[in-house]
Amino acid sequence: MRVMIAGGNQMKNFAPRYYDYANKLANGFTRDNHMVLRYLDRDTSRLSNVFRMRKLGVGGANDKFLQHVAVFQPDLIIFIHADVIRTGTLRQIKDIHPEIKLAQVSVDSLFIPGNVRRINTKSSLMDATFMTTAGEGLKKVSGGRPTYFIPNIVDSSMETGRAFDADCDIDLIFACGSFDAEGGDPRKAVMDLIDERLPGIHFSRHVDNETGGLWGADYMKAMARSKCGLNLSREREGPHNLAKPEDLYIYSSDRVAQLTGNGVLAFTHEKYHLDKLFTEDEMVFFKSNDDLIDKIAYFLENEDGRRRIAKNGWEKAHTELNERLAADFIVDVLFREELSHHYIWPTEAVI
């Protein structure tokens, strides 16, 4: 099958974010013997005008996209945050090439209004939408079409660490792009409390807009040297756009794949319901900040327990939440009458 993936990583982030979801998904399709063609909509837009400004090249990027579709003749086009591609372009594809299946994938959260608006511009024109959030919250972005959960995935060519087997010099790690620009980010409060309550541990904390962040191979190498990791996901965008319970159902940033995929013992708040994917023998779930601090201290002292649970989580992630299964699931939903695999995640459509 010929698969076209529009969007995903950009040239400026090729190395810093080589473990981008689109790269993993492309690998999954390739390893399943599909031909994959990437179309970088944002970069093409910038290169389509002499000023190298994305907004000025949108028309040219859409024209080139239609040309690529006509020549490549894909069976499936997947849009991953491909905001440059216009709805008019999608309608042209459906009119000229009605046999092509269209799908979109979003790894951003449902409590961000801008994300919901962007997804909904394409939802009604898609054969399916896939989100890294599950449950009834997906009705916000279905557009009357089927919407499915798809997990954050690991790729053994990217997540190469085995921290559960390593002689780790980092006790606890957390890295993210930024905290809430308007202040009051709960994740910062958690980290500050850990610094206060566990001053003797080696806590490697990296926030891009505070410390310069941690990206690329340096990030993956640090994961592979870390005993424990905080899987703290965003819960809000500013003081007003707060997550509702349905926005957090089996939701996580892709950090969960980077932690478990590298064999790091991952700590996750129980409100995200990742216990639907991992057991207590594969991940550590906490109820409160006090509970988190107690469990970090316990597992830093309990070396055997830390290694055992981290290894179990690593095995689960690599065997049941990998790039090939994600590609298989998309193909199953769009082209097959029955699922080809017993997926551990919810597979029902939400409309």
One Martini backbone bead per residue (centre of mass of N, CA, C, O) as a GRO file, in nm:
protein
  351
    1MET     BB    1   0.100   0.034   0.018
    2ARG     BB    2   0.027   0.380  -0.015
    3VAL     BB    3   0.171   0.632   0.201
    4MET     BB    4   0.076   0.954   0.322
    5ILE     BB    5   0.254   1.207   0.515
    6ALA     BB    6   0.125   1.497   0.661
    7GLY     BB    7   0.351   1.639   0.846
    8GLY     BB    8   0.496   1.703   1.147
    9ASN     BB    9   0.793   1.739   1.117
   10GLN     BB   10   1.061   1.972   1.098
   11MET     BB   11   1.361   2.073   0.992
   12LYS     BB   12   1.441   2.225   1.263
   13ASN     BB   13   1.360   1.924   1.420
   14PHE     BB   14   1.497   1.664   1.322
   15ALA     BB   15   1.703   1.617   1.560
   16PRO     BB   16   1.565   1.706   1.833
   17ARG     BB   17   1.284   1.534   1.708
   18TYR     BB   18   1.321   1.229   1.595
   19TYR     BB   19   1.080   1.108   1.800
   20ASP     BB   20   0.849   1.165   1.640
   21TYR     BB   21   0.547   1.043   1.561
   22ALA     BB   22   0.572   1.045   1.251
   23ASN     BB   23   0.833   0.880   1.239
   24LYS     BB   24   0.722   0.627   1.373
   25LEU     BB   25   0.484   0.574   1.182
   26ALA     BB   26   0.652   0.546   0.928
   27ASN     BB   27   0.806   0.300   1.030
   28GLY     BB   28   0.562   0.116   1.065
   29PHE     BB   29   0.479   0.105   0.767
   30THR     BB   30   0.748   0.009   0.652
   31ARG     BB   31   0.767  -0.256   0.834
   32ASP     BB   32   0.477  -0.337   0.681
   33ASN     BB   33   0.536  -0.287   0.362
   34HIS     BB   34   0.505   0.015   0.309
   35MET     BB   35   0.478   0.304   0.127
   36VAL     BB   36   0.645   0.614   0.216
   37LEU     BB   37   0.535   0.960   0.206
   38ARG     BB   38   0.653   1.277   0.267
   39TYR     BB   39   0.486   1.593   0.378
   40LEU     BB   40   0.606   1.923   0.439
   41ASP     BB   41   0.400   2.179   0.477
   42ARG     BB   42   0.559   2.410   0.618
   43ASP     BB   43   0.816   2.404   0.450
   44THR     BB   44   0.682   2.438   0.175
   45SER     BB   45   0.561   2.714   0.238
   46ARG     BB   46   0.831   2.863   0.285
   47LEU     BB   47   0.952   2.773  -0.009
   48SER     BB   48   0.701   2.931  -0.179
   49ASN     BB   49   0.870   3.198  -0.097
   50VAL     BB   50   1.099   3.460  -0.083
   51PHE     BB   51   1.046   3.516   0.244
   52ARG     BB   52   1.000   3.252   0.414
   53MET     BB   53   0.680   3.248   0.469
   54ARG     BB   54   0.423   3.059   0.554
   55LYS     BB   55   0.168   3.234   0.481
   56LEU     BB   56   0.272   3.296   0.175
   57GLY     BB   57   0.278   2.957   0.097
   58VAL     BB   58   0.003   2.805   0.106
   59GLY     BB   59  -0.087   2.781  -0.184
   60GLY     BB   60   0.165   2.633  -0.291
   61ALA     BB   61   0.149   2.387  -0.096
   62ASN     BB   62  -0.128   2.287  -0.202
   63ASP     BB   63  -0.050   2.246  -0.496
   64LYS     BB   64   0.181   2.043  -0.441
   65PHE     BB   65   0.010   1.834  -0.299
   66LEU     BB   66  -0.171   1.763  -0.540
   67GLN     BB   67   0.061   1.670  -0.718
   68HIS     BB   68   0.159   1.439  -0.540
   69VAL     BB   69  -0.103   1.280  -0.539
   70ALA     BB   70  -0.123   1.233  -0.847
   71VAL     BB   71   0.155   1.077  -0.868
   72PHE     BB   72   0.143   0.869  -0.618
   73GLN     BB   73  -0.131   0.744  -0.544
   74PRO     BB   74  -0.264   0.699  -0.273
   75ASP     BB   75  -0.443   0.509  -0.030
   76LEU     BB   76  -0.318   0.695   0.207
   77ILE     BB   77  -0.384   0.982   0.420
   78ILE     BB   78  -0.190   1.149   0.672
   79PHE     BB   79  -0.262   1.390   0.924
   80ILE     BB   80  -0.009   1.582   1.116
   81HIS     BB   81  -0.052   1.886   1.187
   82ALA     BB   82  -0.168   1.996   0.888
   83ASP     BB   83  -0.248   2.327   0.870
   84VAL     BB   84  -0.189   2.410   0.566
   85ILE     BB   85  -0.408   2.231   0.484
   86ARG     BB   86  -0.691   2.265   0.315
   87THR     BB   87  -1.022   2.195   0.277
   88GLY     BB   88  -1.031   2.233  -0.030
   89THR     BB   89  -0.817   2.018  -0.086
   90LEU     BB   90  -0.975   1.780   0.029
   91ARG     BB   91  -1.215   1.802  -0.167
   92GLN     BB   92  -1.054   1.751  -0.421
   93ILE     BB   93  -0.962   1.469  -0.349
   94LYS     BB   94  -1.247   1.344  -0.315
   95ASP     BB   95  -1.335   1.407  -0.610
   96ILE     BB   96  -1.082   1.282  -0.772
   97HIS     BB   97  -1.006   1.063  -0.513
   98PRO     BB   98  -1.229   0.858  -0.363
   99GLU     BB   99  -1.031   0.606  -0.285
  100ILE     BB  100  -0.903   0.776  -0.074
  101LYS     BB  101  -0.785   0.771   0.241
  102LEU     BB  102  -0.863   0.970   0.536
  103ALA     BB  103  -0.644   1.091   0.804
  104GLN     BB  104  -0.602   1.189   1.152
  105VAL     BB  105  -0.339   1.302   1.383
  106SER     BB  106  -0.332   1.364   1.746
  107VAL     BB  107  -0.116   1.463   2.040
  108ASP     BB  108  -0.304   1.661   2.158
  109SER     BB  109  -0.505   1.821   2.369
  110LEU     BB  110  -0.853   1.890   2.455
  111PHE     BB  111  -0.806   2.166   2.640
  112ILE     BB  112  -0.717   2.298   2.368
  113PRO     BB  113  -0.887   2.499   2.166
  114GLY     BB  114  -0.698   2.518   1.918
  115ASN     BB  115  -0.687   2.213   1.869
  116VAL     BB  116  -0.986   2.160   1.825
  117ARG     BB  117  -1.018   2.350   1.584
  118ARG     BB  118  -0.813   2.215   1.396
  119ILE     BB  119  -0.944   1.937   1.384
  120ASN     BB  120  -1.237   2.039   1.290
  121THR     BB  121  -1.157   2.128   0.998
  122LYS     BB  122  -1.129   1.796   0.915
  123SER     BB  123  -1.319   1.577   1.034
  124SER     BB  124  -1.563   1.563   0.817
  125LEU     BB  125  -1.330   1.461   0.588
  126MET     BB  126  -1.281   1.205   0.741
  127ASP     BB  127  -1.258   0.864   0.802
  128ALA     BB  128  -1.052   0.938   1.046
  129THR     BB  129  -0.970   0.992   1.392
  130PHE     BB  130  -0.667   1.030   1.594
  131MET     BB  131  -0.604   0.996   1.952
  132THR     BB  132  -0.427   1.045   2.275
  133THR     BB  133  -0.734   1.005   2.353
  134ALA     BB  134  -1.011   0.888   2.533
  135GLY     BB  135  -1.344   0.867   2.490
  136GLU     BB  136  -1.592   1.114   2.514
  137GLY     BB  137  -1.402   1.355   2.431
  138LEU     BB  138  -1.403   1.286   2.114
  139LYS     BB  139  -1.665   1.443   2.036
  140LYS     BB  140  -1.523   1.723   1.989
  141VAL     BB  141  -1.367   1.586   1.703
  142SER     BB  142  -1.550   1.414   1.498
  143GLY     BB  143  -1.764   1.546   1.293
  144GLY     BB  144  -1.940   1.269   1.251
  145ARG     BB  145  -1.691   1.089   1.278
  146PRO     BB  146  -1.466   0.864   1.339
  147THR     BB  147  -1.307   0.814   1.662
  148TYR     BB  148  -0.976   0.737   1.797
  149PHE     BB  149  -0.761   0.568   1.977
  150ILE     BB  150  -0.403   0.634   2.019
  151PRO     BB  151  -0.098   0.565   2.114
  152ASN     BB  152   0.184   0.607   2.257
  153ILE     BB  153   0.491   0.530   2.095
  154VAL     BB  154   0.733   0.296   2.029
  155ASP     BB  155   1.087   0.273   1.912
  156SER     BB  156   1.363   0.068   1.893
  157SER     BB  157   1.539   0.291   1.728
  158MET     BB  158   1.499   0.510   1.970
  159GLU     BB  159   1.426   0.332   2.221
  160THR     BB  160   1.737   0.196   2.356
  161GLY     BB  161   1.703   0.175   2.647
  162ARG     BB  162   1.810   0.000   2.980
  163ALA     BB  163   1.776   0.111   3.286
  164PHE     BB  164   1.723  -0.161   3.448
  165ASP     BB  165   2.040  -0.253   3.367
  166ALA     BB  166   2.175  -0.002   3.466
  167ASP     BB  167   2.419   0.236   3.581
  168CYS     BB  168   2.273   0.485   3.738
  169ASP     BB  169   2.312   0.857   3.791
  170ILE     BB  170   1.998   0.904   3.779
  171ASP     BB  171   1.716   0.925   3.975
  172LEU     BB  172   1.559   1.179   3.832
  173ILE     BB  173   1.333   1.270   3.556
  174PHE     BB  174   1.263   1.586   3.369
  175ALA     BB  175   1.107   1.684   3.050
  176CYS     BB  176   1.029   1.996   2.871
  177GLY     BB  177   0.938   2.265   2.686
  178SER     BB  178   0.708   2.400   2.889
  179PHE     BB  179   0.550   2.616   3.075
  180ASP     BB  180   0.318   2.806   3.175
  181ALA     BB  181   0.317   3.136   3.076
  182GLU     BB  182   0.104   3.228   3.324
  183GLY     BB  183   0.148   3.038   3.537
  184GLY     BB  184   0.087   2.777   3.771
  185ASP     BB  185   0.221   2.517   3.709
  186PRO     BB  186   0.189   2.207   3.849
  187ARG     BB  187   0.469   2.088   3.768
  188LYS     BB  188   0.645   2.290   3.919
  189ALA     BB  189   0.539   2.231   4.201
  190VAL     BB  190   0.635   1.940   4.210
  191MET     BB  191   0.940   1.992   4.170
  192ASP     BB  192   0.981   2.181   4.411
  193LEU     BB  193   0.895   1.970   4.623
  194ILE     BB  194   1.116   1.767   4.565
  195ASP     BB  195   1.353   1.950   4.631
  196GLU     BB  196   1.262   1.987   4.930
  197ARG     BB  197   1.210   1.669   5.018
  198LEU     BB  198   1.464   1.559   4.805
  199PRO     BB  199   1.776   1.683   4.824
  200GLY     BB  200   1.967   1.407   4.778
  201ILE     BB  201   1.894   1.385   4.489
  202HIS     BB  202   1.923   1.321   4.140
  203PHE     BB  203   1.766   1.586   3.972
  204SER     BB  204   1.671   1.594   3.632
  205ARG     BB  205   1.588   1.916   3.506
  206HIS     BB  206   1.399   2.013   3.198
  207VAL     BB  207   1.329   2.342   3.063
  208ASP     BB  208   1.342   2.519   2.788
  209ASN     BB  209   1.257   2.820   2.914
  210GLU     BB  210   1.491   2.774   3.156
  211THR     BB  211   1.742   2.548   3.060
  212GLY     BB  212   1.713   2.452   2.734
  213GLY     BB  213   1.673   2.170   2.763
  214LEU     BB  214   1.618   1.828   2.612
  215TRP     BB  215   1.760   1.678   2.319
  216GLY     BB  216   1.779   1.420   2.142
  217ALA     BB  217   2.034   1.217   2.222
  218ASP     BB  218   2.063   1.338   2.507
  219TYR     BB  219   1.785   1.252   2.603
  220MET     BB  220   1.808   0.944   2.560
  221LYS     BB  221   2.064   0.908   2.734
  222ALA     BB  222   1.936   1.008   2.999
  223MET     BB  223   1.721   0.796   3.020
  224ALA     BB  224   1.928   0.548   3.027
  225ARG     BB  225   2.036   0.690   3.327
  226SER     BB  226   1.746   0.644   3.465
  227LYS     BB  227   1.552   0.532   3.716
  228CYS     BB  228   1.346   0.777   3.718
  229GLY     BB  229   1.016   0.917   3.605
  230LEU     BB  230   0.820   1.192   3.507
  231ASN     BB  231   0.469   1.178   3.408
  232LEU     BB  232   0.399   1.499   3.330
  233SER     BB  233   0.111   1.654   3.235
  234ARG     BB  234  -0.092   1.855   3.107
  235GLU     BB  235  -0.394   2.053   3.251
  236ARG     BB  236  -0.344   2.334   3.094
  237GLU     BB  237  -0.429   2.669   2.945
  238GLY     BB  238  -0.397   2.846   3.155
  239PRO     BB  239  -0.639   2.958   3.395
  240HIS     BB  240  -0.906   2.862   3.206
  241ASN     BB  241  -0.800   2.598   3.046
  242LEU     BB  242  -0.926   2.329   3.186
  243ALA     BB  243  -0.931   2.014   3.257
  244LYS     BB  244  -1.131   1.753   3.208
  245PRO     BB  245  -1.182   1.434   3.275
  246GLU     BB  246  -1.226   1.356   2.963
  247ASP     BB  247  -0.934   1.478   2.878
  248LEU     BB  248  -0.769   1.238   3.069
  249TYR     BB  249  -0.833   0.977   2.915
  250ILE     BB  250  -0.567   0.815   2.844
  251TYR     BB  251  -0.360   1.051   2.895
  252SER     BB  252  -0.053   1.167   2.727
  253SER     BB  253   0.237   1.230   2.672
  254ASP     BB  254   0.521   1.106   2.501
  255ARG     BB  255   0.687   1.052   2.762
  256VAL     BB  256   0.587   0.765   2.824
  257ALA     BB  257   0.749   0.631   2.591
  258GLN     BB  258   1.036   0.732   2.673
  259LEU     BB  259   1.041   0.595   2.944
  260THR     BB  260   0.951   0.299   2.893
  261GLY     BB  261   1.135   0.256   2.635
  262ASN     BB  262   1.405   0.303   2.844
  263GLY     BB  263   1.350   0.168   3.136
  264VAL     BB  264   1.188   0.363   3.312
  265LEU     BB  265   1.049   0.456   3.601
  266ALA     BB  266   0.711   0.542   3.600
  267PHE     BB  267   0.528   0.839   3.704
  268THR     BB  268   0.164   0.849   3.753
  269HIS     BB  269  -0.128   0.981   3.758
  270GLU     BB  270  -0.441   0.835   3.807
  271LYS     BB  271  -0.623   1.047   3.636
  272TYR     BB  272  -0.515   0.923   3.344
  273HIS     BB  273  -0.568   0.606   3.317
  274LEU     BB  274  -0.305   0.410   3.258
  275ASP     BB  275  -0.428   0.139   3.380
  276LYS     BB  276  -0.539   0.048   3.089
  277LEU     BB  277  -0.221  -0.029   3.001
  278PHE     BB  278  -0.103  -0.044   3.295
  279THR     BB  279   0.029  -0.183   3.563
  280GLU     BB  280   0.161  -0.191   3.889
  281ASP     BB  281   0.400  -0.381   3.747
  282GLU     BB  282   0.475  -0.121   3.518
  283MET     BB  283   0.374   0.119   3.707
  284VAL     BB  284   0.353   0.426   3.886
  285PHE     BB  285   0.090   0.529   4.101
  286PHE     BB  286  -0.055   0.844   4.200
  287LYS     BB  287  -0.259   1.072   4.415
  288SER     BB  288  -0.023   1.262   4.522
  289ASN     BB  289   0.245   1.437   4.618
  290ASP     BB  290   0.304   1.272   4.869
  291ASP     BB  291   0.288   0.997   4.730
  292LEU     BB  292   0.512   1.046   4.529
  293ILE     BB  293   0.747   1.097   4.726
  294ASP     BB  294   0.727   0.826   4.871
  295LYS     BB  295   0.776   0.649   4.611
  296ILE     BB  296   1.046   0.754   4.528
  297ALA     BB  297   1.196   0.682   4.789
  298TYR     BB  298   1.137   0.382   4.783
  299PHE     BB  299   1.263   0.309   4.491
  300LEU     BB  300   1.552   0.417   4.562
  301GLU     BB  301   1.580   0.182   4.781
  302ASN     BB  302   1.426  -0.033   4.583
  303GLU     BB  303   1.597  -0.180   4.344
  304ASP     BB  304   1.445  -0.437   4.257
  305GLY     BB  305   1.166  -0.309   4.217
  306ARG     BB  306   1.247  -0.099   4.009
  307ARG     BB  307   1.357  -0.292   3.789
  308ARG     BB  308   1.110  -0.473   3.752
  309ILE     BB  309   0.895  -0.260   3.669
  310ALA     BB  310   1.054  -0.130   3.440
  311LYS     BB  311   1.076  -0.387   3.268
  312ASN     BB  312   0.776  -0.438   3.235
  313GLY     BB  313   0.715  -0.167   3.094
  314TRP     BB  314   0.906  -0.210   2.858
  315GLU     BB  315   0.772  -0.465   2.746
  316LYS     BB  316   0.495  -0.346   2.696
  317ALA     BB  317   0.573  -0.116   2.505
  318HIS     BB  318   0.728  -0.293   2.283
  319THR     BB  319   0.483  -0.510   2.234
  320GLU     BB  320   0.193  -0.309   2.261
  321LEU     BB  321   0.327   0.011   2.192
  322ASN     BB  322   0.397   0.028   1.881
  323GLU     BB  323   0.447   0.130   1.552
  324ARG     BB  324   0.316  -0.118   1.408
  325LEU     BB  325   0.044  -0.124   1.561
  326ALA     BB  326  -0.050   0.156   1.480
  327ALA     BB  327  -0.054   0.098   1.177
  328ASP     BB  328  -0.244  -0.143   1.188
  329PHE     BB  329  -0.488   0.004   1.311
  330ILE     BB  330  -0.541   0.197   1.079
  331VAL     BB  331  -0.585  -0.022   0.869
  332ASP     BB  332  -0.815  -0.171   1.006
  333VAL     BB  333  -1.020   0.066   1.018
  334LEU     BB  334  -1.004   0.141   0.692
  335PHE     BB  335  -0.971  -0.180   0.541
  336ARG     BB  336  -1.108  -0.362   0.762
  337GLU     BB  337  -1.342  -0.569   0.932
  338GLU     BB  338  -1.107  -0.666   1.119
  339LEU     BB  339  -0.899  -0.721   1.363
  340SER     BB  340  -0.547  -0.828   1.367
  341HIS     BB  341  -0.546  -0.749   1.681
  342HIS     BB  342  -0.498  -0.751   2.035
  343TYR     BB  343  -0.557  -0.470   2.165
  344ILE     BB  344  -0.503  -0.286   2.472
  345TRP     BB  345  -0.676  -0.071   2.358
  346PRO     BB  346  -0.920   0.121   2.273
  347THR     BB  347  -1.131   0.050   1.961
  348GLU     BB  348  -1.363   0.228   1.966
  349ALA     BB  349  -1.588   0.433   1.829
  350VAL     BB  350  -1.631   0.792   1.823
  351ILE     BB  351  -1.933   1.022   1.755
   0.00000   0.00000   0.00000
